[in-house]
Amino acid sequence: MHVSSICINHIWRQKQQVVVAIVLVVFVYGILNYDSIATSTQKKRYVVVVRNVLGSFSAWGRRQSLRSSTKPFWSKEYCLNESQLRFCTLSKPTAVDPLLSISPQYPGGIRSCDVVDDFCLKIVYTVEDALECVQYGPVKSKTMCLAVFTQITTSQRFFDQIANKSGEQVSIPVAAVSFPNGMFRRSFDLLLPVDHVAIDGEIVTSVDQSISLLPARRHILLSFSAGRFRGGDQSEVALFEQLTQLSQEQTAGEQKEPNRISVNFFQNSSGWGVCWPNGNMNLSLFEYSGWYPCSNLPKLLINSTFSLVVETEVDANPLGWQTQLIECLKYGAIPVLIGAGPLPGDEAISQSQWDKAVIRAEGSSAQKLLNMLSSLPDEEIFEMRRQGQIIYHRYFIDQKARMSTLLLAVTRRFTYLPPMAPVVSANVVYFGKPSVGSPDLSEAAEIPVSRPYRRTYDDRVYPFWSYPSTPWDSFPPSDIIANQGNSSGWIYDRQLGYDFRKEQFTVIVLVYNRLQLAYETIKSLDRMKHLKSVIVVYNNPKGSLENVSWPRLHVPVYVVQSKRNSLNNRFLPYDLIKTDAIFSLDDDSRPSQRAILETFRLWRSNRERMVGFAARVHEPASDGWRYDTDASHHYSMILTGIAIFHRYYLYAYTYEMPAVIRDLVDKGMNCEDIAMNLLIAHLTRKPPLLTNEKPSFACNGCQSSLSVRGGHYKRRSQCLNSLKEVYGYMPLLYTTTKGLTL
């Protein structure tokens, strides 16, 4: 017996010809010991044991064969001639294509592979197409295949059919919500984020609004409610039992909230009816080990500060693990990971971002775990919940987000840049050519004012696009500025402060019908240093500009007529914008050129913040928050009618900020400046910066101004409270700081 054990261990390590070797070992052992088997009953048992051993190892051998090839068709060589990831899909008339609602980042990817054959990646979503990819590989087409299975039964059927084909290997990557036990190949396959798992027929729809992030501590400190259909590692059961014992002791001692524990686990059929009372269990899950959420988990999570996320065993089906995790993120319970299962969205979501949203507690005793969770300060709990909501809403909230996450993971695996962030094509109705002799260009040789698109893994950046720059780009050392070999350039940089090389700004002026005021505002910018161009957003779609004259400046002047009257138009990322710095002006704003220059210099050292002239503040009120113009003691907002901010926030406002906020702005024809302030505060967790320069307006109290209309400040207070509900908290931060340049 000892000899056969050594042989089996050796064969296991080698992982070669497993089934044949096991057959030989078992039968040799049987022949040598068959005569010592005393009774016919024992002989029958021997036959059953042999049959079971052969069956188990044969299945294991087939799976090892399936897992053995993970490189041939997952190589960058098929995409070397492409600048960006391009993909196509196979369409079947009788199939439902899950990519019909494809992510907006890849608008050209929906084209059929039958039309063209020059795509880098072919996405297949049926078992038949995936099997064809496995069979032919790049022989039939140089396009690689990625099998995407959004249904549990589809991925199971695919692996079953492969296992039944002698000699076949899964040589293509598979993206699925579920993998048979032992079949998920890390760093090769991709775990498709799951929407929900209908275990007992009850489907919980996705949460499309933010969960309230406050109070930091909810009624229940730690919760868990799940069941499993097959046994697995018992280490977590010991933890559950310890927590259950502590929970019972708390109940007996009348433990008060928020230190309550609620742990319910069901690992046999007698508890399934309690876990899933509808009784209509998903039979496809019965053969998988793993903990699956009970029906009461959503109600439990919404009242829990933390919740356990438990992995059953290594190489188990990751479906239960990721379902627990995403449910926690959805309802704002901070996940406490017990195990090291694969995280959904791996390669799309950085490890550092996950670390901000989850707690890893492998090997912790129950009491030690509770002590650690109880000791976390409220501000840390809040920030982890906030990061979890960012992950959920950015990567998992709906089908488009989940497909964008999958394609981002594939893009990063190929080391490609995501698609360039889309710009809005400006409807230019007037172009004013610059006059001769720009003061900028006479001082220094022209240097590009906008850097090329670049790769960024900053967690604050919306990851599905590439951007010319972001507010968080690194600063170059002074050596680069000093050694640029241009004395006039050195003087130029000294005028602004030399954290960056030569830089200019774009002025965007919003106007509706006060054209004469806009004319004077634009004229005041003539000969303004460091100005790149002026964009006039004419927000009257029915207005005529035939007889309107515009001032001629030393830089180009573009008049863009909007197709509809929306205050969101002032924050569109127009294709005319070529600078990082955006100076936003109302038609009646009249800051001096010196004030503009000083504000520009101040912004260059505070690129992630909004810098401006006019401050406002939000104050507590009985019904939430109140908008106040008295910012003499502290402030939290800057009016965007006379402010400077980074171009990245135009993309964030248009594409990342929840659409419900832009709808709110359109409905009330108000609040776009408040929305931008909250967005920047949400992304940076920093307040704006007020310049020491005094604001100047040409039309204080004009009857056509929005601010003089009845109920204006009441509507802005209502706007503050509505935006707070969208974000789940109030992002604005107070400050008393004013910026001053030398």
ChimeraX attribute file (.defattr): number of C-alpha atoms within 10 A of each C-alpha:
attribute: neighborCount
match mode: 1-to-1
recipient: residues
	/A:1	8
	/A:2	6
	/A:3	9
	/A:4	14
	/A:5	11
	/A:6	11
	/A:7	14
	/A:8	16
	/A:9	11
	/A:10	12
	/A:11	16
	/A:12	14
	/A:13	8
	/A:14	10
	/A:15	14
	/A:16	14
	/A:17	13
	/A:18	19
	/A:19	20
	/A:20	13
	/A:21	15
	/A:22	20
	/A:23	16
	/A:24	11
	/A:25	15
	/A:26	16
	/A:27	13
	/A:28	13
	/A:29	13
	/A:30	16
	/A:31	10
	/A:32	9
	/A:33	11
	/A:34	13
	/A:35	9
	/A:36	10
	/A:37	12
	/A:38	9
	/A:39	9
	/A:40	9
	/A:41	10
	/A:42	11
	/A:43	15
	/A:44	11
	/A:45	12
	/A:46	15
	/A:47	13
	/A:48	12
	/A:49	13
	/A:50	16
	/A:51	12
	/A:52	12
	/A:53	16
	/A:54	17
	/A:55	13
	/A:56	12
	/A:57	17
	/A:58	18
	/A:59	15
	/A:60	15
	/A:61	19
	/A:62	21
	/A:63	21
	/A:64	17
	/A:65	20
	/A:66	19
	/A:67	16
	/A:68	14
	/A:69	14
	/A:70	18
	/A:71	11
	/A:72	11
	/A:73	21
	/A:74	18
	/A:75	13
	/A:76	14
	/A:77	11
	/A:78	17
	/A:79	20
	/A:80	11
	/A:81	9
	/A:82	12
	/A:83	11
	/A:84	17
	/A:85	22
	/A:86	18
	/A:87	24
	/A:88	24
	/A:89	22
	/A:90	18
	/A:91	20
	/A:92	11
	/A:93	6
	/A:94	6
	/A:95	10
	/A:96	11
	/A:97	16
	/A:98	14
	/A:99	18
	/A:100	11
	/A:101	12
	/A:102	20
	/A:103	20
	/A:104	15
	/A:105	19
	/A:106	17
	/A:107	10
	/A:108	11
	/A:109	21
	/A:110	19
	/A:111	15
	/A:112	15
	/A:113	20
	/A:114	10
	/A:115	9
	/A:116	9
	/A:117	15
	/A:118	17
	/A:119	21
	/A:120	22
	/A:121	23
	/A:122	24
	/A:123	26
	/A:124	25
	/A:125	28
	/A:126	21
	/A:127	20
	/A:128	12
	/A:129	17
	/A:130	23
	/A:131	20
	/A:132	13
	/A:133	25
	/A:134	20
	/A:135	15
	/A:136	10
	/A:137	19
	/A:138	15
	/A:139	9
	/A:140	10
	/A:141	14
	/A:142	18
	/A:143	23
	/A:144	23
	/A:145	28
	/A:146	24
	/A:147	25
	/A:148	26
	/A:149	24
	/A:150	19
	/A:151	14
	/A:152	18
	/A:153	13
	/A:154	19
	/A:155	23
	/A:156	17
	/A:157	13
	/A:158	18
	/A:159	19
	/A:160	13
	/A:161	13
	/A:162	19
	/A:163	19
	/A:164	11
	/A:165	10
	/A:166	9
	/A:167	10
	/A:168	17
	/A:169	21
	/A:170	23
	/A:171	21
	/A:172	23
	/A:173	23
	/A:174	25
	/A:175	23
	/A:176	24
	/A:177	27
	/A:178	27
	/A:179	26
	/A:180	21
	/A:181	17
	/A:182	15
	/A:183	19
	/A:184	23
	/A:185	17
	/A:186	11
	/A:187	12
	/A:188	16
	/A:189	18
	/A:190	26
	/A:191	25
	/A:192	25
	/A:193	29
	/A:194	24
	/A:195	20
	/A:196	16
	/A:197	20
	/A:198	14
	/A:199	21
	/A:200	19
	/A:201	15
	/A:202	15
	/A:203	12
	/A:204	13
	/A:205	9
	/A:206	14
	/A:207	14
	/A:208	12
	/A:209	16
	/A:210	20
	/A:211	21
	/A:212	19
	/A:213	23
	/A:214	16
	/A:215	12
	/A:216	17
	/A:217	21
	/A:218	20
	/A:219	17
	/A:220	22
	/A:221	21
	/A:222	29
	/A:223	24
	/A:224	24
	/A:225	24
	/A:226	25
	/A:227	23
	/A:228	25
	/A:229	19
	/A:230	16
	/A:231	14
	/A:232	19
	/A:233	12
	/A:234	11
	/A:235	12
	/A:236	18
	/A:237	16
	/A:238	12
	/A:239	18
	/A:240	18
	/A:241	15
	/A:242	16
	/A:243	24
	/A:244	18
	/A:245	15
	/A:246	19
	/A:247	18
	/A:248	15
	/A:249	12
	/A:250	15
	/A:251	13
	/A:252	9
	/A:253	9
	/A:254	10
	/A:255	14
	/A:256	11
	/A:257	12
	/A:258	16
	/A:259	20
	/A:260	20
	/A:261	26
	/A:262	19
	/A:263	20
	/A:264	19
	/A:265	22
	/A:266	20
	/A:267	18
	/A:268	12
	/A:269	13
	/A:270	9
	/A:271	15
	/A:272	21
	/A:273	15
	/A:274	17
	/A:275	26
	/A:276	20
	/A:277	16
	/A:278	14
	/A:279	13
	/A:280	13
	/A:281	17
	/A:282	12
	/A:283	10
	/A:284	11
	/A:285	21
	/A:286	12
	/A:287	12
	/A:288	21
	/A:289	24
	/A:290	28
	/A:291	29
	/A:292	25
	/A:293	26
	/A:294	25
	/A:295	22
	/A:296	14
	/A:297	21
	/A:298	18
	/A:299	10
	/A:300	22
	/A:301	25
	/A:302	18
	/A:303	19
	/A:304	28
	/A:305	27
	/A:306	26
	/A:307	30
	/A:308	24
	/A:309	32
	/A:310	26
	/A:311	27
	/A:312	27
	/A:313	20
	/A:314	14
	/A:315	18
	/A:316	21
	/A:317	26
	/A:318	29
	/A:319	30
	/A:320	27
	/A:321	26
	/A:322	26
	/A:323	21
	/A:324	26
	/A:325	24
	/A:326	24
	/A:327	25
	/A:328	30
	/A:329	26
	/A:330	25
	/A:331	25
	/A:332	29
	/A:333	35
	/A:334	29
	/A:335	27
	/A:336	23
	/A:337	20
	/A:338	21
	/A:339	18
	/A:340	14
	/A:341	20
	/A:342	19
	/A:343	19
	/A:344	26
	/A:345	22
	/A:346	21
	/A:347	18
	/A:348	21
	/A:349	20
	/A:350	13
	/A:351	11
	/A:352	11
	/A:353	17
	/A:354	17
	/A:355	13
	/A:356	15
	/A:357	23
	/A:358	22
	/A:359	19
	/A:360	15
	/A:361	16
	/A:362	14
	/A:363	13
	/A:364	13
	/A:365	14
	/A:366	18
	/A:367	13
	/A:368	12
	/A:369	17
	/A:370	17
	/A:371	11
	/A:372	12
	/A:373	18
	/A:374	15
	/A:375	8
	/A:376	10
	/A:377	11
	/A:378	14
	/A:379	10
	/A:380	12
	/A:381	21
	/A:382	21
	/A:383	15
	/A:384	24
	/A:385	29
	/A:386	26
	/A:387	20
	/A:388	27
	/A:389	29
	/A:390	20
	/A:391	21
	/A:392	23
	/A:393	19
	/A:394	19
	/A:395	24
	/A:396	26
	/A:397	21
	/A:398	19
	/A:399	20
	/A:400	19
	/A:401	21
	/A:402	23
	/A:403	23
	/A:404	24
	/A:405	26
	/A:406	24
	/A:407	22
	/A:408	26
	/A:409	20
	/A:410	20
	/A:411	20
	/A:412	15
	/A:413	16
	/A:414	17
	/A:415	13
	/A:416	17
	/A:417	20
	/A:418	26
	/A:419	20
	/A:420	15
	/A:421	18
	/A:422	16
	/A:423	15
	/A:424	14
	/A:425	12
	/A:426	19
	/A:427	15
	/A:428	16
	/A:429	14
	/A:430	17
	/A:431	14
	/A:432	16
	/A:433	13
	/A:434	14
	/A:435	13
	/A:436	9
	/A:437	11
	/A:438	19
	/A:439	15
	/A:440	21
	/A:441	12
	/A:442	10
	/A:443	13
	/A:444	17
	/A:445	13
	/A:446	11
	/A:447	11
	/A:448	13
	/A:449	16
	/A:450	15
	/A:451	12
	/A:452	11
	/A:453	16
	/A:454	15
	/A:455	17
	/A:456	19
	/A:457	13
	/A:458	14
	/A:459	16
	/A:460	15
	/A:461	19
	/A:462	20
	/A:463	21
	/A:464	26
	/A:465	20
	/A:466	20
	/A:467	24
	/A:468	17
	/A:469	19
	/A:470	20
	/A:471	20
	/A:472	14
	/A:473	12
	/A:474	9
	/A:475	10
	/A:476	12
	/A:477	11
	/A:478	12
	/A:479	8
	/A:480	13
	/A:481	19
	/A:482	15
	/A:483	10
	/A:484	11
	/A:485	10
	/A:486	13
	/A:487	13
	/A:488	13
	/A:489	20
	/A:490	18
	/A:491	14
	/A:492	20
	/A:493	19
	/A:494	14
	/A:495	12
	/A:496	21
	/A:497	17
	/A:498	23
	/A:499	17
	/A:500	17
	/A:501	22
	/A:502	23
	/A:503	22
	/A:504	20
	/A:505	25
	/A:506	22
	/A:507	23
	/A:508	24
	/A:509	24
	/A:510	23
	/A:511	22
	/A:512	16
	/A:513	13
	/A:514	13
	/A:515	17
	/A:516	15
	/A:517	18
	/A:518	25
	/A:519	18
	/A:520	17
	/A:521	22
	/A:522	26
	/A:523	14
	/A:524	16
	/A:525	21
	/A:526	17
	/A:527	17
	/A:528	19
	/A:529	18
	/A:530	19
	/A:531	24
	/A:532	22
	/A:533	22
	/A:534	23
	/A:535	24
	/A:536	25
	/A:537	25
	/A:538	27
	/A:539	22
	/A:540	16
	/A:541	13
	/A:542	11
	/A:543	12
	/A:544	10
	/A:545	14
	/A:546	8
	/A:547	5
	/A:548	10
	/A:549	11
	/A:550	19
	/A:551	15
	/A:552	16
	/A:553	22
	/A:554	22
	/A:555	23
	/A:556	16
	/A:557	22
	/A:558	22
	/A:559	21
	/A:560	21
	/A:561	25
	/A:562	21
	/A:563	13
	/A:564	12
	/A:565	16
	/A:566	19
	/A:567	20
	/A:568	23
	/A:569	19
	/A:570	26
	/A:571	23
	/A:572	22
	/A:573	23
	/A:574	19
	/A:575	11
	/A:576	17
	/A:577	23
	/A:578	19
	/A:579	22
	/A:580	24
	/A:581	26
	/A:582	23
	/A:583	25
	/A:584	23
	/A:585	25
	/A:586	21
	/A:587	28
	/A:588	27
	/A:589	22
	/A:590	23
	/A:591	21
	/A:592	16
	/A:593	15
	/A:594	12
	/A:595	18
	/A:596	23
	/A:597	19
	/A:598	19
	/A:599	25
	/A:600	28
	/A:601	18
	/A:602	23
	/A:603	24
	/A:604	23
	/A:605	16
	/A:606	18
	/A:607	20
	/A:608	23
	/A:609	22
	/A:610	25
	/A:611	31
	/A:612	31
	/A:613	23
	/A:614	21
	/A:615	23
	/A:616	18
	/A:617	21
	/A:618	22
	/A:619	15
	/A:620	9
	/A:621	10
	/A:622	6
	/A:623	9
	/A:624	13
	/A:625	19
	/A:626	20
	/A:627	22
	/A:628	16
	/A:629	13
	/A:630	13
	/A:631	15
	/A:632	10
	/A:633	9
	/A:634	15
	/A:635	26
	/A:636	24
	/A:637	31
	/A:638	25
	/A:639	22
	/A:640	25
	/A:641	21
	/A:642	24
	/A:643	25
	/A:644	29
	/A:645	27
	/A:646	24
	/A:647	26
	/A:648	21
	/A:649	26
	/A:650	20
	/A:651	22
	/A:652	20
	/A:653	22
	/A:654	18
	/A:655	16
	/A:656	17
	/A:657	17
	/A:658	18
	/A:659	11
	/A:660	13
	/A:661	20
	/A:662	18
	/A:663	13
	/A:664	17
	/A:665	19
	/A:666	16
	/A:667	10
	/A:668	13
	/A:669	14
	/A:670	20
	/A:671	23
	/A:672	25
	/A:673	19
	/A:674	22
	/A:675	21
	/A:676	23
	/A:677	22
	/A:678	24
	/A:679	22
	/A:680	22
	/A:681	22
	/A:682	19
	/A:683	17
	/A:684	16
	/A:685	14
	/A:686	18
	/A:687	26
	/A:688	28
	/A:689	26
	/A:690	26
	/A:691	25
	/A:692	16
	/A:693	19
	/A:694	12
	/A:695	16
	/A:696	16
	/A:697	14
	/A:698	14
	/A:699	14
	/A:700	12
	/A:701	11
	/A:702	11
	/A:703	10
	/A:704	11
	/A:705	12
	/A:706	12
	/A:707	15
	/A:708	13
	/A:709	10
	/A:710	9
	/A:711	10
	/A:712	12
	/A:713	16
	/A:714	13
	/A:715	16
	/A:716	20
	/A:717	22
	/A:718	17
	/A:719	24
	/A:720	22
	/A:721	18
	/A:722	17
	/A:723	22
	/A:724	19
	/A:725	16
	/A:726	17
	/A:727	23
	/A:728	17
	/A:729	19
	/A:730	19
	/A:731	20
	/A:732	24
	/A:733	17
	/A:734	16
	/A:735	17
	/A:736	13
	/A:737	14
	/A:738	12
	/A:739	16
	/A:740	13
	/A:741	14
	/A:742	6
